[in-house]
């Protein structure tokens, strides 16, 4: 029997355990400040290394940094659409989809599950940096800080739109954009930090 938990009616309070093992359950949760701090501090450290220990010119470092942010927005979109919203055509995919993202759609106000747990994030982040270094060499020290800042920005926006009422500033637009994805049509508005790729791939809607 297939379970498409992502389609469950959103609950506006409460939480739900993912694992019976208390250790795994604790590792599946995090305060939003923890991953944001990790990413920003890592970005600062890598950026410092780029300026002080590589042959990259400052203008090149800044350009690569901006490119890193842009690439993150694409990775955010592709991951959200292709992995977090994978079609649960069998029991394994259904379980993975629910663990990765379906539980968030069921309990969108659960602030302990608005970000990837730090242990997993550090493991994936380190792997991504290794791949980036193999592809770009020392340019990775300028590119990856931008990628991490993009990720931190995504987490900040994601937290705001789930933890607070619509603010009276720029974030209101992003708040509404993500609310459409959660409460009207989850096949639209995959971009959380930016609707850029939704525009490009024609999955954007301003009213669901």
LOTOR-377667 format. One record per residue: x, y, z of N, C-alpha, C in turn; residue in three letters; residue number from 1. Coordinates in nm, 3 decimals. Example, Ala and Ser with C-alpha at 12.3 -4.5 7.8 and 13.67 -1.06 7.14 Angstrom:
BEGIN
PAMI    n_xx    n_yy    n_zz   ca_xx   ca_yy   ca_zz    c_xx    c_yy    c_zz type seq
PAMI   1.319  -0.569   0.780   1.230  -0.450   0.780   1.320  -0.330   0.780  ALA   1
PAMI   1.285  -0.225   0.708   1.367  -0.106   0.714   1.290   0.003   0.787  SER   2
This chain:
BEGIN
PAMI    n_xx    n_yy    n_zz   ca_xx   ca_yy   ca_zz    c_xx    c_yy    c_zz type seq
PAMI   0.085  -0.120   0.000   0.000   0.000   0.000   0.088   0.124   0.000  UNK   1
PAMI   0.066   0.214  -0.094   0.146   0.335  -0.103   0.089   0.442  -0.011  UNK   2
PAMI   0.178   0.515   0.050   0.137   0.621   0.141   0.194   0.752   0.091  UNK   3
PAMI   0.111   0.840   0.045   0.157   0.971   0.001   0.129   1.069   0.113  UNK   4
PAMI   0.215   1.065   0.216   0.191   1.145   0.336   0.197   1.293   0.307  UNK   5
PAMI   0.267   1.330   0.199   0.279   1.471   0.167   0.143   1.535   0.144  UNK   6
PAMI   0.043   1.453   0.101  -0.088   1.506   0.071  -0.177   1.516   0.195  UNK   7
PAMI  -0.125   1.473   0.311  -0.203   1.482   0.433  -0.238   1.628   0.462  UNK   8
PAMI  -0.351   1.647   0.522  -0.394   1.783   0.554  -0.296   1.847   0.652  UNK   9
PAMI  -0.247   1.968   0.623  -0.150   2.031   0.713  -0.208   2.054   0.852  UNK  10
PAMI  -0.127   2.028   0.952  -0.166   2.050   1.092  -0.094   2.175   1.139  UNK  11
PAMI  -0.165   2.265   1.203  -0.109   2.396   1.237  -0.038   2.399   1.373  UNK  12
PAMI  -0.031   2.285   1.437   0.043   2.277   1.563   0.086   2.133   1.584  UNK  13
PAMI   0.173   2.114   1.680   0.217   1.979   1.713   0.336   1.933   1.632  UNK  14
PAMI   0.372   1.808   1.655   0.486   1.747   1.589   0.462   1.597   1.582  UNK  15
PAMI   0.555   1.526   1.521   0.541   1.382   1.506   0.680   1.320   1.499  UNK  16
PAMI   0.704   1.214   1.573   0.836   1.150   1.566   0.856   1.077   1.433  UNK  17
PAMI   0.978   1.080   1.385   1.014   1.006   1.265   1.075   0.870   1.299  UNK  18
PAMI   1.141   0.862   1.414   1.214   0.741   1.451   1.174   0.696   1.591  UNK  19
PAMI   1.173   0.565   1.613   1.147   0.512   1.747   1.271   0.521   1.834  UNK  20
PAMI   1.389   0.519   1.773   1.513   0.533   1.848   1.528   0.678   1.894  UNK  21
PAMI   1.540   0.702   2.025   1.546   0.840   2.074   1.668   0.918   2.025  UNK  22
PAMI   1.779   0.847   2.005   1.898   0.914   1.954   1.879   0.964   1.812  UNK  23
PAMI   1.826   0.878   1.724   1.798   0.918   1.587   1.693   1.029   1.582  UNK  24
PAMI   1.594   1.017   1.668   1.489   1.119   1.671   1.546   1.254   1.708  UNK  25
PAMI   1.635   1.256   1.808   1.698   1.383   1.849   1.783   1.440   1.735  UNK  26
PAMI   1.851   1.353   1.663   1.936   1.399   1.552   1.856   1.449   1.433  UNK  27
PAMI   1.726   1.416   1.429   1.642   1.460   1.316   1.586   1.600   1.336  UNK  28
PAMI   1.617   1.660   1.450   1.562   1.793   1.482   1.676   1.891   1.506  UNK  29
PAMI   1.648   2.020   1.488   1.748   2.122   1.517   1.682   2.257   1.536  UNK  30
PAMI   1.748   2.342   1.614   1.707   2.483   1.620   1.764   2.553   1.498  UNK  31
PAMI   1.686   2.638   1.435   1.726   2.700   1.309   1.857   2.776   1.319  UNK  32
PAMI   1.888   2.829   1.438   2.010   2.908   1.454   2.136   2.824   1.439  UNK  33
PAMI   2.125   2.694   1.466   2.244   2.608   1.461   2.296   2.594   1.318  UNK  34
PAMI   2.216   2.546   1.223   2.270   2.534   1.087   2.305   2.668   1.024  UNK  35
PAMI   2.226   2.772   1.050   2.258   2.904   0.994   2.395   2.949   1.043  UNK  36
PAMI   2.421   2.931   1.171   2.552   2.971   1.227   2.665   2.889   1.165  UNK  37
PAMI   2.642   2.759   1.149   2.745   2.673   1.089   2.778   2.719   0.948  UNK  38
PAMI   2.675   2.748   0.868   2.698   2.787   0.729   2.767   2.923   0.719  UNK  39
PAMI   2.723   3.018   0.800   2.783   3.152   0.792   2.927   3.152   0.841  UNK  40
PAMI   2.954   3.080   0.948   3.092   3.072   0.999   3.182   2.998   0.900  UNK  41
PAMI   3.130   2.891   0.841   3.208   2.818   0.741   3.235   2.905   0.619  UNK  42
PAMI   3.133   2.981   0.580   3.149   3.071   0.466   3.256   3.176   0.494  UNK  43
PAMI   3.253   3.232   0.613   3.352   3.333   0.650   3.493   3.275   0.649  UNK  44
PAMI   3.506   3.153   0.702   3.638   3.090   0.706   3.692   3.061   0.567  UNK  45
PAMI   3.608   3.008   0.480   3.650   2.978   0.344   3.680   3.106   0.266  UNK  46
PAMI   3.598   3.209   0.288   3.621   3.336   0.222   3.751   3.399   0.265  UNK  47
PAMI   3.780   3.393   0.394   3.908   3.444   0.444   4.025   3.371   0.378  UNK  48
PAMI   4.011   3.239   0.364   4.117   3.161   0.300   4.134   3.203   0.154  UNK  49
PAMI   4.021   3.230   0.088   4.028   3.270  -0.053   4.107   3.399  -0.070  UNK  50
PAMI   4.086   3.494   0.021   4.154   3.623   0.011   4.301   3.615   0.054  UNK  51
PAMI   4.333   3.527   0.147   4.466   3.528   0.207   4.559   3.416   0.161  UNK  52
PAMI   4.504   3.309   0.104   4.588   3.195   0.072   4.571   3.142  -0.071  UNK  53
PAMI   4.506   3.219  -0.156   4.494   3.178  -0.296   4.544   3.292  -0.385  UNK  54
PAMI   4.563   3.260  -0.512   4.609   3.360  -0.609   4.493   3.434  -0.674  UNK  55
PAMI   4.372   3.409  -0.627   4.254   3.473  -0.686   4.252   3.623  -0.658  UNK  56
PAMI   4.219   3.702  -0.760   4.204   3.845  -0.743   4.072   3.875  -0.673  UNK  57
PAMI   4.066   3.986  -0.597   3.943   4.018  -0.523   3.818   4.022  -0.610  UNK  58
PAMI   3.829   4.078  -0.732   3.711   4.086  -0.818   3.665   3.946  -0.859  UNK  59
PAMI   3.761   3.854  -0.878   3.726   3.716  -0.912   3.660   3.646  -0.793  UNK  60
PAMI   3.711   3.674  -0.675   3.651   3.614  -0.554   3.507   3.659  -0.538  UNK  61
PAMI   3.483   3.788  -0.558   3.347   3.840  -0.545   3.254   3.783  -0.652  UNK  62
PAMI   3.308   3.768  -0.775   3.228   3.712  -0.882   3.191   3.566  -0.856  UNK  63
PAMI   3.288   3.490  -0.809   3.263   3.350  -0.776   3.167   3.336  -0.659  UNK  64
PAMI   3.179   3.428  -0.564   3.089   3.429  -0.448   2.944   3.450  -0.495  UNK  65
PAMI   2.923   3.548  -0.583   2.790   3.573  -0.636   2.738   3.455  -0.717  UNK  66
PAMI   2.828   3.392  -0.793   2.789   3.274  -0.871   2.746   3.161  -0.778  UNK  67
PAMI   2.814   3.148  -0.665   2.779   3.045  -0.568   2.637   3.064  -0.515  UNK  68
PAMI   2.599   3.188  -0.489   2.463   3.217  -0.443   2.362   3.178  -0.551  UNK  69
PAMI   2.391   3.218  -0.675   2.300   3.188  -0.785   2.285   3.037  -0.805  UNK  70
PAMI   2.397   2.965  -0.801   2.391   2.821  -0.820   2.311   2.756  -0.707  UNK  71
PAMI   2.325   2.810  -0.585   2.246   2.753  -0.476   2.097   2.764  -0.503  UNK  72
PAMI   2.052   2.877  -0.556   1.908   2.892  -0.581   1.860   2.787  -0.680  UNK  73
PAMI   1.945   2.750  -0.777   1.908   2.644  -0.872   1.906   2.508  -0.802  UNK  74
PAMI   2.006   2.481  -0.719   2.011   2.355  -0.645   1.890   2.345  -0.552  UNK  75
PAMI   1.855   2.456  -0.489   1.737   2.459  -0.401   1.613   2.419  -0.479  UNK  76
PAMI   1.595   2.478  -0.596   1.477   2.449  -0.678   1.475   2.303  -0.723  UNK  77
PAMI   1.585   2.256  -0.778   1.591   2.120  -0.831   1.572   2.017  -0.720  UNK  78
PAMI   1.635   2.041  -0.604   1.621   1.948  -0.492   1.478   1.945  -0.441  UNK  79
PAMI   1.420   2.063  -0.425   1.283   2.072  -0.374   1.185   2.004  -0.469  UNK  80
PAMI   1.200   2.031  -0.597   1.106   1.976  -0.695   1.132   1.827  -0.724  UNK  81
PAMI   1.258   1.793  -0.745   1.289   1.658  -0.792   1.306   1.554  -0.684  UNK  82
PAMI   1.352   1.594  -0.566   1.377   1.498  -0.458   1.270   1.507  -0.349  UNK  83
PAMI   1.252   1.628  -0.295   1.155   1.643  -0.186   1.012   1.615  -0.231  UNK  84
PAMI   0.985   1.638  -0.359   0.851   1.612  -0.412   0.854   1.499  -0.516  UNK  85
PAMI   0.942   1.403  -0.494   0.945   1.287  -0.583   0.810   1.215  -0.578  UNK  86
PAMI   0.774   1.154  -0.689   0.650   1.079  -0.695   0.667   0.949  -0.617  UNK  87
PAMI   0.593   0.929  -0.508   0.611   0.810  -0.425   0.548   0.686  -0.487  UNK  88
PAMI   0.612   0.633  -0.590   0.554   0.523  -0.667   0.573   0.386  -0.602  UNK  89
PAMI   0.653   0.379  -0.496   0.668   0.253  -0.423   0.692   0.284  -0.276  UNK  90
PAMI   0.696   0.181  -0.195   0.706   0.199  -0.050   0.836   0.269  -0.009  UNK  91
PAMI   0.946   0.237  -0.078   1.074   0.300  -0.043   1.071   0.448  -0.073  UNK  92
PAMI   1.025   0.483  -0.194   1.017   0.625  -0.230   0.921   0.699  -0.138  UNK  93
PAMI   0.812   0.634  -0.102   0.714   0.697  -0.014   0.776   0.728   0.121  UNK  94
PAMI   0.850   0.633   0.176   0.915   0.654   0.305   1.021   0.762   0.297  UNK  95
PAMI   1.103   0.760   0.192   1.207   0.861   0.176   1.145   1.000   0.161  UNK  96
PAMI   1.041   1.009   0.078   0.978   1.138   0.054   0.919   1.194   0.183  UNK  97
PAMI   0.856   1.106   0.260   0.795   1.153   0.384   0.902   1.196   0.485  UNK  98
PAMI   1.010   1.118   0.495   1.117   1.151   0.589   1.186   1.280   0.550  UNK  99
PAMI   1.216   1.297   0.421   1.285   1.418   0.374   1.199   1.543   0.383  UNK 100
PAMI   1.070   1.528   0.347   0.992   1.650   0.327   0.843   1.638   0.358  UNK 101
PAMI   0.788   1.517   0.343   0.645   1.502   0.364   0.600   1.539   0.504  UNK 102
PAMI   0.682   1.505   0.603   0.647   1.539   0.741   0.642   1.690   0.761  UNK 103
PAMI   0.725   1.762   0.686   0.723   1.908   0.694   0.592   1.963   0.637  UNK 104
PAMI   0.542   1.903   0.530   0.415   1.947   0.475   0.299   1.911   0.568  UNK 105
PAMI   0.313   1.803   0.642   0.208   1.764   0.735   0.210   1.851   0.861  UNK 106
PAMI   0.330   1.888   0.906   0.345   1.973   1.025   0.431   2.095   0.988  UNK 107
PAMI   0.379   2.185   0.907   0.461   2.297   0.858   0.503   2.398   0.964  UNK 108
PAMI   0.439   2.394   1.081   0.474   2.488   1.187   0.574   2.431   1.287  UNK 109
PAMI   0.615   2.307   1.267   0.712   2.245   1.357   0.850   2.307   1.332  UNK 110
PAMI   0.890   2.397   1.420   1.012   2.474   1.399   1.139   2.391   1.416  UNK 111
PAMI   1.127   2.271   1.472   1.247   2.188   1.489   1.281   2.111   1.362  UNK 112
PAMI   1.192   2.120   1.261   1.219   2.048   1.137   1.212   2.141   1.016  UNK 113
PAMI   1.261   2.261   1.033   1.265   2.356   0.923   1.401   2.359   0.855  UNK 114
PAMI   1.492   2.274   0.900   1.626   2.270   0.840   1.681   2.129   0.850  UNK 115
PAMI   1.773   2.097   0.762   1.841   1.968   0.767   1.919   1.959   0.898  UNK 116
PAMI   1.912   1.847   0.969   1.987   1.832   1.094   2.136   1.858   1.073  UNK 117
PAMI   2.203   1.924   1.168   2.344   1.964   1.151   2.439   1.851   1.114  UNK 118
PAMI   2.424   1.734   1.177   2.517   1.624   1.147   2.510   1.586   1.000  UNK 119
PAMI   2.389   1.573   0.949   2.371   1.538   0.808   2.416   1.653   0.718  UNK 120
PAMI   2.385   1.776   0.759   2.422   1.893   0.679   2.574   1.906   0.666  UNK 121
PAMI   2.647   1.883   0.775   2.793   1.891   0.770   2.849   1.782   0.679  UNK 122
PAMI   2.793   1.662   0.687   2.840   1.551   0.603   2.817   1.583   0.455  UNK 123
PAMI   2.696   1.627   0.422   2.664   1.658   0.282   2.744   1.780   0.235  UNK 124
PAMI   2.752   1.883   0.322   2.826   2.003   0.287   2.973   1.975   0.260  UNK 125
PAMI   3.034   1.891   0.343   3.175   1.856   0.323   3.194   1.781   0.192  UNK 126
PAMI   3.101   1.693   0.162   3.108   1.618   0.037   3.094   1.711  -0.083  UNK 127
PAMI   2.998   1.806  -0.073   2.979   1.901  -0.183   3.102   1.989  -0.202  UNK 128
PAMI   3.164   2.029  -0.092   3.286   2.110  -0.106   3.396   2.029  -0.173  UNK 129
PAMI   3.407   1.900  -0.135   3.508   1.815  -0.197   3.488   1.805  -0.348  UNK 130
PAMI   3.363   1.787  -0.390   3.332   1.780  -0.533   3.363   1.913  -0.600  UNK 131
PAMI   3.324   2.023  -0.533   3.349   2.155  -0.588   3.498   2.182  -0.605  UNK 132
PAMI   3.577   2.138  -0.506   3.722   2.158  -0.514   3.781   2.078  -0.629  UNK 133
PAMI   3.732   1.956  -0.650   3.780   1.875  -0.762   3.749   1.942  -0.896  UNK 134
PAMI   3.635   2.009  -0.904   3.594   2.073  -1.029   3.659   2.210  -1.050  UNK 135
PAMI   3.674   2.288  -0.942   3.717   2.427  -0.955   3.855   2.456  -0.900  UNK 136
PAMI   3.913   2.362  -0.828   4.042   2.390  -0.766   4.028   2.496  -0.658  UNK 137
PAMI   4.127   2.587  -0.648   4.123   2.687  -0.542   4.009   2.786  -0.556  UNK 138
PAMI   3.947   2.792  -0.674   3.830   2.878  -0.691   3.714   2.834  -0.603  UNK 139
PAMI   3.719   2.709  -0.556   3.614   2.659  -0.467   3.609   2.739  -0.337  UNK 140
PAMI   3.725   2.795  -0.295   3.729   2.872  -0.172   3.653   3.004  -0.185  UNK 141
PAMI   3.625   3.047  -0.306   3.546   3.168  -0.328   3.402   3.134  -0.366  UNK 142
PAMI   3.385   3.026  -0.443   3.251   2.986  -0.488   3.167   2.929  -0.374  UNK 143
PAMI   3.226   2.839  -0.295   3.147   2.768  -0.195   3.097   2.860  -0.082  UNK 144
PAMI   3.171   2.964  -0.041   3.114   3.056   0.057   2.983   3.119   0.009  UNK 145
PAMI   2.975   3.152  -0.120   2.850   3.206  -0.174   2.739   3.104  -0.168  UNK 146
PAMI   2.771   2.978  -0.200   2.675   2.870  -0.192   2.621   2.856  -0.050  UNK 147
PAMI   2.710   2.863   0.048   2.669   2.850   0.188   2.586   2.970   0.234  UNK 148
PAMI   2.621   3.089   0.189   2.540   3.207   0.224   2.401   3.194   0.161  UNK 149
PAMI   2.396   3.142   0.038   2.266   3.117  -0.023   2.183   3.021   0.059  UNK 150
PAMI   2.248   2.916   0.110   2.178   2.818   0.192   2.129   2.881   0.322  UNK 151
PAMI   2.214   2.961   0.385   2.175   3.028   0.510   2.059   3.123   0.485  UNK 152
PAMI   2.061   3.193   0.371   1.951   3.283   0.337   1.821   3.207   0.316  UNK 153
PAMI   1.831   3.092   0.251   1.713   3.007   0.231   1.654   2.966   0.366  UNK 154
PAMI   1.740   2.920   0.458   1.692   2.878   0.590   1.627   2.993   0.665  UNK 155
PAMI   1.684   3.112   0.654   1.629   3.229   0.721   1.490   3.259   0.668  UNK 156
PAMI   1.475   3.261   0.536   1.344   3.288   0.476   1.245   3.178   0.512  UNK 157
PAMI   1.290   3.053   0.505   1.202   2.941   0.535   1.151   2.949   0.679  UNK 158
PAMI   1.238   2.988   0.769   1.198   3.001   0.910   1.096   3.114   0.927  UNK 159
PAMI   1.121   3.226   0.863   1.030   3.340   0.875   0.890   3.306   0.827  UNK 160
PAMI   0.881   3.240   0.713   0.748   3.216   0.655   0.670   3.110   0.732  UNK 161
PAMI   0.740   3.026   0.810   0.668   2.926   0.887   0.648   2.964   1.033  UNK 162
PAMI   0.733   3.050   1.084   0.727   3.083   1.227   0.651   3.211   1.257  UNK 163
PAMI   0.630   3.296   1.157   0.567   3.426   1.182   0.453   3.453   1.085  UNK 164
PAMI   0.369   3.546   1.124   0.265   3.596   1.035   0.330   3.680   0.925  UNK 165
PAMI   0.260   3.705   0.814   0.321   3.782   0.703   0.378   3.916   0.750  UNK 166
PAMI   0.506   3.940   0.730   0.566   4.068   0.770   0.528   4.179   0.672  UNK 167
PAMI   0.545   4.302   0.715   0.511   4.415   0.629   0.635   4.468   0.559  UNK 168
PAMI   0.700   4.381   0.486   0.819   4.421   0.410   0.838   4.322   0.295  UNK 169
PAMI   0.957   4.320   0.237   0.985   4.232   0.123   0.952   4.087   0.151  UNK 170
PAMI   0.971   4.044   0.274   0.951   3.904   0.306   0.804   3.863   0.297  UNK 171
PAMI   0.712   3.959   0.295   0.570   3.924   0.280   0.547   3.854   0.147  UNK 172
PAMI   0.611   3.903   0.042   0.597   3.841  -0.091   0.647   3.697  -0.088  UNK 173
PAMI   0.763   3.673  -0.026   0.816   3.538  -0.017   0.729   3.453   0.075  UNK 174
PAMI   0.673   3.513   0.178   0.583   3.441   0.269   0.461   3.391   0.192  UNK 175
PAMI   0.400   3.478   0.114   0.282   3.439   0.035   0.320   3.335  -0.069  UNK 176
PAMI   0.435   3.355  -0.133   0.484   3.263  -0.235   0.493   3.121  -0.181  UNK 177
PAMI   0.550   3.106  -0.062   0.567   2.973  -0.003   0.436   2.919   0.053  UNK 178
PAMI   0.351   3.008   0.101   0.221   2.965   0.153   0.137   2.902   0.041  UNK 179
PAMI   0.148   2.956  -0.079   0.076   2.897  -0.194   0.123   2.753  -0.216  UNK 180
PAMI   0.254   2.732  -0.204   0.310   2.597  -0.222   0.255   2.501  -0.117  UNK 181
PAMI   0.243   2.547   0.007   0.201   2.459   0.115   0.051   2.437   0.122  UNK 182
PAMI  -0.025   2.544   0.098  -0.168   2.537   0.131  -0.261   2.538   0.010  UNK 183
PAMI  -0.206   2.564  -0.112  -0.292   2.565  -0.230  -0.251   2.461  -0.334  UNK 184
PAMI  -0.123   2.459  -0.371  -0.080   2.368  -0.476   0.069   2.340  -0.460  UNK 185
PAMI   0.103   2.218  -0.417   0.245   2.186  -0.393   0.321   2.150  -0.519  UNK 186
PAMI   0.258   2.168  -0.636   0.331   2.154  -0.762   0.374   2.290  -0.817  UNK 187
PAMI   0.358   2.394  -0.737   0.396   2.529  -0.775   0.490   2.589  -0.671  UNK 188
PAMI   0.563   2.693  -0.713   0.644   2.775  -0.622   0.741   2.691  -0.538  UNK 189
PAMI   0.830   2.622  -0.606   0.931   2.542  -0.536   1.042   2.628  -0.477  UNK 190
PAMI   1.066   2.744  -0.535   1.170   2.831  -0.483   1.125   2.899  -0.355  UNK 191
PAMI   1.203   2.886  -0.249   1.170   2.949  -0.120   1.243   3.082  -0.106  UNK 192
PAMI   1.372   3.081  -0.132   1.451   3.203  -0.117   1.437   3.296  -0.236  UNK 193
PAMI   1.395   3.240  -0.351   1.379   3.320  -0.472   1.286   3.247  -0.568  UNK 194
PAMI   1.199   3.320  -0.638   1.111   3.257  -0.738   1.175   3.252  -0.878  UNK 195
PAMI   1.303   3.285  -0.888   1.369   3.296  -1.018   1.347   3.171  -1.104  UNK 196
PAMI   1.378   3.054  -1.050   1.371   2.933  -1.131   1.227   2.887  -1.153  UNK 197
PAMI   1.136   2.927  -1.065   0.994   2.902  -1.092   0.949   2.979  -1.215  UNK 198
PAMI   0.998   3.103  -1.229   0.968   3.181  -1.349   1.025   3.111  -1.473  UNK 199
PAMI   1.150   3.069  -1.464   1.218   3.009  -1.579   1.152   2.877  -1.620  UNK 200
PAMI   1.118   2.794  -1.521   1.063   2.662  -1.551   0.910   2.659  -1.546  UNK 201
PAMI   0.849   2.778  -1.536   0.705   2.795  -1.546   0.628   2.718  -1.437  UNK 202
PAMI   0.679   2.727  -1.315   0.607   2.668  -1.202   0.569   2.775  -1.100  UNK 203
PAMI   0.573   2.901  -1.145   0.540   3.010  -1.053   0.393   3.048  -1.063  UNK 204
PAMI   0.335   3.080  -0.948   0.200   3.134  -0.943   0.192   3.234  -0.830  UNK 205
PAMI   0.121   3.342  -0.853   0.104   3.444  -0.749  -0.025   3.425  -0.670  UNK 206
PAMI  -0.106   3.329  -0.710  -0.232   3.308  -0.638  -0.271   3.162  -0.624  UNK 207
PAMI  -0.187   3.070  -0.673  -0.218   2.929  -0.660  -0.332   2.886  -0.751  UNK 208
